[in-house]
Amino acid sequence: MPDPLRRVDALVDADTLPSPRVRQQLRVAAGLTQAEVADAIGVQRVAVARWEAGLTQPHRGNRLKYAHLLRRLATKYPDAAKEAPSED
């Protein structure tokens, strides 16, 4: 029987999102527009803009799709997945 903690970890990891800044960096590195990301996930472009600005978070179903996309992009563009130092 699979370890119950592994199943819990899989659920948590499945929808973990990077910071809004990294979300945008990944999208830009892939040459994607907010509209293209929105179309792939099934939301309006403004939703992606708000997610990247840190104004809102995607709901569970969209969050899973968005997290999956970002993980795939992070694998393809590892440098873009790095948190840039803040400009304070």
Buried (B, 14 or more C-beta within 10 A) or exposed (E): EEEEEEEEEEEEEEBEBBEBBBBBBBBBBBEBEBEBBBBEBEBEBEBBBBBBEEEEBBEEEBBBBBBEBBBEBBEEBEEBBEEEEEEE
